[in-house]
Amino acid sequence: MPTATDGLPWCVIGAGPSGLAALKQLRAAGIDAEALERESAIGGNWRFGSGTSRVFASSRLISSQRLTEFTDFPMPRDWPAYPDHRQCLAYLERYAERFGLLPHIHCGTPVESIEPLGPPGSGWEVTIEGQPARRYAGIVIASGHNHVPRRPEISGRFTGTLLHAADYKSPTVPVALAGKRVLVIGGGNSGCDIAVECSRHAAATTHSTRRGYYVVPREILGRPADLRNERLLKMSAPLWLRRLVSLRAIDRTIGLPWRHGLPRPDHKLWETHPIVNSEILARIDAKAITPAFDVARFDGETAVFADGSRRAFDIVICATGYHATLPFIDARLLGADAADGLPDLFLNALSRHRDDVAVVGLIQPDSGQWGLTDLQSRLVAQMAAAARTAPRAAAWLYAQRQRAIRTGIGYVDSPRHRLEVEHFAYRRRLERLIAGMDRRLRDRAAFNPG
């Protein structure tokens, strides 16, 4: 029977890595779809210099190319193990060209709001800045979650230059670091990378972290560290053994944190998002970076630390992450409660109760992300196809989406870990669901060959 959405395409919001994968998989499944991108060109976060990009001039992947690339589009094997942002953008542009996506991407179309036209299955209305509203059969939100900087709540007032990592682009932009006393706040990958870069240009660099962290080198015995860990995962090594082997390998390569005078972490390896950096511990040993406790308050140009020590600074860079927001949709439509506003999605991707909306890329894996968002997108495309033509397959997937997902790793309770996933188990779950849907969709096609 005809429905209200017959003839309407699906809409993908965003044309970064997640949006490109979603658009490709929907169209490969025979579903008409287009993407709306607010910037003037594709690439999302990896188009350095665009309004929404958060990479800086020296940025490169922290996961190896093998564990980052899309499932059916390998990165060039003559590239370095950790490509830089220019290579990442070139890769995304080649992907869009290879799969014929560019004619279906509308750049310069910032989305203002998304509203359902009625109950599930009735379609959606998307309002675009300066353009007439458009109607779609379904929505995939793939616009990323690094838009709203999370700024630390520190009492007092700092009278120097206060930046967030979102604004940092290089040792000269937006402010010259040479000859300055710089404080970097935040123990994540951006904080560590910025601290290392600052230490090569600033007069003095201090790095403040809330807790101790494990640091993983990019390479162990000449091979990317995440591929070393992947081998243990494929061997089904238990978590305790993987930790033991990895800690010994890290210690032999760069040394564990306490061997460099840093506090012992208050958690086990992999219970926080991995810090991948081969230089920061050596820079600490060389006295180029001074570790510090959490900042308790500011007093003019002085930062007062949790241990009572005080130090004056010219520049403070807060590498303290981002709020995960989806500003153009009422998050309650995605199961969010008032407590934190984060959507309640199956595998951080599928709505639990609607077959016409999904989010791709709302994860923070402990390894590469693009291959995972590729699999997310394939499952979304299967959901969309089943809703149209395969009610039994749709019912099976609906039942799966009501299940709670358990993880074998207890992540530290902090905002940055609300989206954390262990990549290997997460990928296997997606692959099993995709295989299950493939069987059911094939059975439907065989039963109704016309």
Phi and psi in degrees as a GROMACS rama.xvg file:
@    title "Ramachandran Plot"
@    xaxis  label "Phi"
@    yaxis  label "Psi"
@TYPE xy
-63.0143  147.592  PRO-2
-124.004  170.111  THR-3
-64.5319  -20.1851  ALA-4
-103.281  4.02113  THR-5
-57.6561  131.535  ASP-6
87.1141  -8.41611  GLY-7
-90.7972  139.575  LEU-8
-81.1791  171.328  PRO-9
-89.5169  155.162  TRP-10
-117.132  128.616  CYS-11
-106.592  125.062  VAL-12
-99.355  111.735  ILE-13
110.708  140.369  GLY-14
-128.234  38.82  ALA-15
-87.6562  -162.627  GLY-16
-54.4347  -44.81  PRO-17
-68.7835  -42.8423  SER-18
-65.0847  -39.185  GLY-19
-64.0754  -42.5977  LEU-20
-63.7415  -42.9635  ALA-21
-63.273  -45.0848  ALA-22
-62.0907  -44.2391  LEU-23
-62.2708  -45.5548  LYS-24
-70.333  -37.8809  GLN-25
-62.2574  -46.8651  LEU-26
-68.6668  -34.3185  ARG-27
-65.2986  -27.6549  ALA-28
-84.8927  5.41275  ALA-29
83.7176  17.2724  GLY-30
-103.489  122.501  ILE-31
-62.5642  130.298  ASP-32
-154.094  151.837  ALA-33
-139.375  159.233  GLU-34
-115.321  143.023  ALA-35
-112.662  122.552  LEU-36
-122.694  125.615  GLU-37
-69.5887  -31.0691  ARG-38
-82.1279  174.527  GLU-39
-82.0026  -5.87964  SER-40
-155.043  166.227  ALA-41
-77.382  170.647  ILE-42
121.809  -23.2904  GLY-43
57.9381  -131.018  GLY-44
-59.91  -23.8655  ASN-45
-89.8234  2.46463  TRP-46
-92.3598  87.9569  ARG-47
-55.2438  130.277  PHE-48
97.1149  -13.8524  GLY-49
-73.3628  163.893  SER-50
-61.153  -29.4661  GLY-51
-104.977  2.09335  THR-52
-76.2746  138.458  SER-53
-112.389  4.20627  ARG-54
-81.0245  156.232  VAL-55
-113.174  174.999  PHE-56
-57.5029  -31.674  ALA-57
-98.0196  7.89097  SER-58
-64.4377  140.958  SER-59
-145.067  168.658  ARG-60
-59.781  148.411  LEU-61
-103.032  -2.74234  ILE-62
-113.968  150.035  SER-63
-69.756  156.239  SER-64
-59.2363  -35.5243  GLN-65
-61.9784  -35.8112  ARG-66
-98.2573  8.13402  LEU-67
-109.84  -38.1685  THR-68
-59.362  159.357  GLU-69
-65.8478  158.276  PHE-70
-66.3501  -27.8176  THR-71
-123.274  22.0956  ASP-72
-147.707  83.5444  PHE-73
-67.2055  149.502  PRO-74
-73.6595  153.295  MET-75
-57.5954  131.708  PRO-76
-73.8458  -13.145  ARG-77
-87.7358  1.011  ASP-78
-77.0869  160.762  TRP-79
-64.7046  160.945  PRO-80
-59.6221  -31.055  ALA-81
-122.863  87.4399  TYR-82
-61.1699  151.146  PRO-83
-86.2605  178.097  ASP-84
-66.0885  -28.3704  HIS-85
-67.8948  -42.4163  ARG-86
-67.7515  -37.2563  GLN-87
-62.3218  -42.6652  CYS-88
-65.4687  -42.691  LEU-89
-60.1451  -39.7647  ALA-90
-62.4401  -45.0308  TYR-91
-64.99  -38.8781  LEU-92
-65.4865  -40.0758  GLU-93
-65.7278  -38.7448  ARG-94
-60.6532  -47.6908  TYR-95
-62.0479  -38.6502  ALA-96
-71.3799  -42.591  GLU-97
-60.03  -38.1503  ARG-98
-102.567  15.2259  PHE-99
63.4663  38.6961  GLY-100
-88.1631  -25.5979  LEU-101
-57.4367  -40.2176  LEU-102
-64.4925  -14.4576  PRO-103
-106.143  11.9791  HIS-104
-113.093  126.82  ILE-105
-108.176  103.456  HIS-106
-83.7726  160.512  CYS-107
69.1403  32.0034  GLY-108
-125.723  76.9222  THR-109
-70.0459  125.739  PRO-110
-80.3733  131.999  VAL-111
-98.549  -38.5596  GLU-112
-158.445  155.331  SER-113
-128.365  126.689  ILE-114
-132.581  136.017  GLU-115
-70.3455  144.989  PRO-116
-85.3551  -4.39451  LEU-117
167.097  -154.727  GLY-118
-65.0177  167.631  PRO-119
-49.1677  134.974  PRO-120
96.1992  -5.48067  GLY-121
-90.5758  -10.5552  SER-122
98.378  176.739  GLY-123
-133.095  151.767  TRP-124
-114.472  128.13  GLU-125
-112.923  123.01  VAL-126
-95.6889  126.772  THR-127
-115.555  136.789  ILE-128
-55.5934  121.039  GLU-129
75.2471  10.5538  GLY-130
-134.858  159.546  GLN-131
-62.7  149.998  PRO-132
-63.6008  150.256  ALA-133
-120.992  151.451  ARG-134
-110.9  141.832  ARG-135
-137.917  155.702  TYR-136
-76.4132  -32.5297  ALA-137
-154.934  166.689  GLY-138
-131.116  135.17  ILE-139
-120.259  117.439  VAL-140
-91.0219  115.924  ILE-141
-136.759  44.3374  ALA-142
-98.1823  6.96845  SER-143
81.3073  173.38  GLY-144
-137.877  26.2406  HIS-145
-113.921  49.0225  ASN-146
-103.301  -39.2897  HIS-147
-105.631  106.814  VAL-148
-59.9794  138.254  PRO-149
-93.6388  113.513  ARG-150
-100.815  138.291  ARG-151
-67.7756  144.59  PRO-152
-89.2492  93.6772  GLU-153
-119.218  126.181  ILE-154
-71.2274  162.85  SER-155
85.4332  -173.264  GLY-156
-134.784  132.056  ARG-157
-95.61  127.91  PHE-158
-95.79  -2.66813  THR-159
-87.9354  -154.525  GLY-160
-90.0023  120.878  THR-161
-113.159  120.205  LEU-162
-123.801  159.088  LEU-163
-105.036  154.139  HIS-164
-56.2136  -24.9473  ALA-165
-59.3198  -28.2384  ALA-166
-91.0752  -17.8922  ASP-167
-75.5981  127.342  TYR-168
-121.715  -30.6994  LYS-169
-169.117  173.349  SER-170
-64.0969  -6.86772  PRO-171
-119.716  -9.96295  THR-172
-130.133  127.006  VAL-173
-86.4237  -2.11547  PRO-174
-144.014  144.438  VAL-175
-74.6493  129.898  ALA-176
-89.4527  -18.1618  LEU-177
-57.1656  129.463  ALA-178
76.65  4.67829  GLY-179
-103.103  156.02  LYS-180
-93.8142  116.266  ARG-181
-117.332  134.748  VAL-182
-113.394  124.338  LEU-183
-107.414  125.04  VAL-184
-107.305  125.57  ILE-185
126.207  130.158  GLY-186
-100.426  14.2444  GLY-187
-79.7876  -172.938  GLY-188
-64.836  -40.6666  ASN-189
-64.389  -43.4208  SER-190
-60.1374  -42.9669  GLY-191
-68.4999  -42.2446  CYS-192
-63.06  -43.2654  ASP-193
-67.3358  -40.0886  ILE-194
-60.785  -43.4143  ALA-195
-62.2424  -45.2441  VAL-196
-65.471  -42.3153  GLU-197
-59.447  -38.3199  CYS-198
-64.5617  -16.3548  SER-199
-91.8763  -5.57751  ARG-200
-130.63  -37.453  HIS-201
-75.4791  160.674  ALA-202
-68.1316  -35.6983  ALA-203
-153.417  138.432  ALA-204
-125.341  126.798  THR-205
-117.324  138.926  THR-206
-120.851  114.136  HIS-207
-100.997  128.536  SER-208
-131.406  150.215  THR-209
-74.7688  -32.57  ARG-210
-145.184  175.329  ARG-211
-81.4346  147.262  GLY-212
-130.441  151.558  TYR-213
-78.7401  142.135  TYR-214
-116.569  129.98  VAL-215
-108.252  128.08  VAL-216
-70.4433  155.974  PRO-217
-64.1339  -36.083  ARG-218
-130.329  144.069  GLU-219
-125.788  117.781  ILE-220
54.0718  44.1969  LEU-221
78.3635  7.00107  GLY-222
-128.204  141.659  ARG-223
-50.9952  135.09  PRO-224
-61.2831  -35.7946  ALA-225
-69.8437  -27.7907  ASP-226
-72.5334  -32.4277  LEU-227
-61.8401  -45.238  ARG-228
-66.7865  -35.7641  ASN-229
-60.9771  -37.5286  GLU-230
-61.8073  -42.0141  ARG-231
-65.4065  -37.8679  LEU-232
-64.5821  -41.698  LEU-233
-67.2686  -25.2738  LYS-234
-82.9824  0.638374  MET-235
60.4461  32.5885  SER-236
-64.2282  135.784  ALA-237
-63.8609  158.737  PRO-238
-57.3262  -41.9509  LEU-239
-63.1699  -35.8074  TRP-240
-73.5319  -39.9938  LEU-241
-61.4759  -39.5967  ARG-242
-64.3024  -45.4187  ARG-243
-61.5226  -48.966  LEU-244
-62.8922  -43.692  VAL-245
-67.1053  -42.2759  SER-246
-62.6003  -40.1152  LEU-247
-65.6445  -40.461  ARG-248
-67.0844  -40.9592  ALA-249
-63.3459  -43.6774  ILE-250
-62.2394  -39.3915  ASP-251
-72.9279  -24.3598  ARG-252
-89.8462  -54.0047  THR-253
-127.821  -7.99822  ILE-254
87.7354  145.277  GLY-255
-77.1535  158.253  LEU-256
-52.6173  -42.7243  PRO-257
-69.0543  -15.6632  TRP-258
-76.0343  -9.37836  ARG-259
-112.626  17.1153  HIS-260
81.7115  9.59159  GLY-261
-91.4336  155.655  LEU-262
-66.9688  150.49  PRO-263
-67.7744  136.854  ARG-264
-59.9497  147.277  PRO-265
-90.6105  20.7869  ASP-266
-148.991  171.02  HIS-267
-88.7491  160.29  LYS-268
-54.2498  133.889  LEU-269
78.7938  2.86093  TRP-270
-85.8233  -3.26823  GLU-271
-128.505  162.223  THR-272
-58.4914  131.047  HIS-273
-64.6691  136.771  PRO-274
-91.3449  114.228  ILE-275
-107.234  106.866  VAL-276
-161.656  126.503  ASN-277
-97.1883  -1.19161  SER-278
-117.189  -27.0884  GLU-279
-63.8556  -38.5218  ILE-280
-67.3737  -37.0237  LEU-281
-66.7335  -36.5521  ALA-282
-68.263  -32.84  ARG-283
-67.6567  -44.2567  ILE-284
-60.626  -34.2233  ASP-285
-82  3.4599  ALA-286
66.3991  16.1593  LYS-287
-80.9198  -22.8365  ALA-288
-125.691  131.735  ILE-289
-104.374  114.971  THR-290
-68.6797  149.772  PRO-291
-146.658  159.238  ALA-292
-74.0294  -179.408  PHE-293
-59.8827  149.431  ASP-294
-81.7919  124.247  VAL-295
-85.2776  -40.2371  ALA-296
-166.068  164.792  ARG-297
-106.97  148.229  PHE-298
-141.167  85.0161  ASP-299
69.1345  -122.388  GLY-300
-87.6456  2.15652  GLU-301
-102.411  137.177  THR-302
-102.823  130.825  ALA-303
-104.517  122.181  VAL-304
-92.5654  167.296  PHE-305
-62.2608  -23.5916  ALA-306
-88.6861  4.88048  ASP-307
91.6447  -9.17007  GLY-308
-72.1285  156.859  SER-309
-131.98  145.374  ARG-310
-153.709  143.094  ARG-311
-92.5818  144.357  ALA-312
-138.751  154.421  PHE-313
-95.5636  -33.3481  ASP-314
-136.04  136.629  ILE-315
-122.003  127.999  VAL-316
-115.244  118.015  ILE-317
-95.296  103.118  CYS-318
-97.9476  66.1033  ALA-319
-112.319  21.4479  THR-320
84.1064  -165.402  GLY-321
-138.546  152.484  TYR-322
-79.3752  131.806  HIS-323
-79.3855  107.464  ALA-324
-130.496  149.35  THR-325
-125.051  79.9573  LEU-326
-67.9763  -19.1635  PRO-327
-97.4439  5.14094  PHE-328
-134.741  144.718  ILE-329
-68.4043  111.259  ASP-330
-61.0499  -18.5936  ALA-331
-65.1974  -24.6183  ARG-332
-66.7111  -17.6315  LEU-333
-109.32  18.2587  LEU-334
86.4368  10.961  GLY-335
-71.1759  147.885  ALA-336
-107.089  175.155  ASP-337
-73.9153  -14.1814  ALA-338
-64.2616  -49.6199  ALA-339
-131.599  -8.01096  ASP-340
76.7128  -1.3349  GLY-341
-78.9923  138.228  LEU-342
-66.2033  149.586  PRO-343
-98.114  94.6637  ASP-344
-116.893  144.158  LEU-345
-69.9011  123.961  PHE-346
55.1584  30.8675  LEU-347
58.9612  22.5905  ASN-348
-136.783  -51.4733  ALA-349
-98.7083  136.89  LEU-350
-60.1464  142.081  SER-351
-77.3389  -17.974  ARG-352
-129.678  -4.32731  HIS-353
-126.263  141.491  ARG-354
-96.441  6.87677  ASP-355
-120.627  18.6879  ASP-356
-153.462  142.156  VAL-357
-154.421  164.895  ALA-358
-125.772  129.988  VAL-359
-116.561  130.324  VAL-360
95.7505  5.35001  GLY-361
-86.9497  56.5346  LEU-362
-140.534  159.836  ILE-363
-130.306  90.3926  GLN-364
-79.5744  161.489  PRO-365
-83.7152  8.04108  ASP-366
-148.435  -154.333  SER-367
-63.4955  151.319  GLY-368
-106.705  -32.2617  GLN-369
-64.6104  -37.7308  TRP-370
-63.9902  -33.6873  GLY-371
-70.2486  -41.3706  LEU-372
-68.8964  -27.4078  THR-373
-62.0487  -45.5392  ASP-374
-67.9056  -40.5948  LEU-375
-54.2688  -45.6267  GLN-376
-65.1255  -37.0367  SER-377
-65.7545  -39.4493  ARG-378
-66.6691  -38.9552  LEU-379
-61.3346  -44.2124  VAL-380
-62.5139  -39.88  ALA-381
-63.4997  -41.0794  GLN-382
-59.6721  -45.1374  MET-383
-64.6407  -42.2198  ALA-384
-66.9196  -42.2027  ALA-385
-64.8578  -37.6092  ALA-386
-61.2654  -27.9524  ALA-387
-85.4729  -40.5386  ARG-388
-131.195  -8.97995  THR-389
-135.322  77.654  ALA-390
-59.9275  -33.0098  PRO-391
-68.7736  -40.9518  ARG-392
-64.4827  -40.8126  ALA-393
-63.0029  -39.9864  ALA-394
-66.7997  -38.5706  ALA-395
-63.0469  -45.9183  TRP-396
-66.8996  -35.9729  LEU-397
-59.783  -42.6651  TYR-398
-64.3974  -39.6223  ALA-399
-61.77  -36.0494  GLN-400
-71.3754  -12.0171  ARG-401
-86.9376  -5.27626  GLN-402
-83.492  148.487  ARG-403
-84.0592  143.238  ALA-404
-104.131  126.858  ILE-405
-103.173  145.875  ARG-406
-115.838  148.049  THR-407
-83.1534  -5.50531  GLY-408
-115.232  129.505  ILE-409
-91.7777  100.801  GLY-410
-74.2226  150.753  TYR-411
-57.8139  135.876  VAL-412
-77.1422  97.0128  ASP-413
-153.293  158.641  SER-414
-55.4263  -36.2912  PRO-415
-69.9888  -13.7648  ARG-416
-104.196  6.39261  HIS-417
-65.5291  -25.0355  ARG-418
-108.502  7.74312  LEU-419
-70.4429  136.693  GLU-420
-135.58  146.659  VAL-421
-84.3311  113.669  GLU-422
-59.7598  -38.0181  HIS-423
-69.0478  -50.0026  PHE-424
-66.0225  -38.2213  ALA-425
-62.9606  -44.5934  TYR-426
-61.7597  -41.9705  ARG-427
-63.9477  -38.8063  ARG-428
-61.8008  -45.4291  ARG-429
-61.8302  -44.4129  LEU-430
-63.225  -38.3772  GLU-431
-66.5887  -40.9598  ARG-432
-65.4569  -42.023  LEU-433
-62.817  -42.4694  ILE-434
-63.1156  -41.2894  ALA-435
-62.6458  -41.2307  GLY-436
-69.6191  -37.9629  MET-437
-56.7656  -46.241  ASP-438
-61.4596  -45.1522  ARG-439
-70.5742  -35.6528  ARG-440
-71.3863  -35.3809  LEU-441
-65.519  -42.366  ARG-442
-60.4301  -39.2974  ASP-443
-64.6441  -43.5183  ARG-444
-65.3061  -38.9219  ALA-445
-68.2183  -34.7697  ALA-446
-73.08  -31.1618  PHE-447
-124.785  70.6871  ASN-448
-63.9396  -23.2834  PRO-449
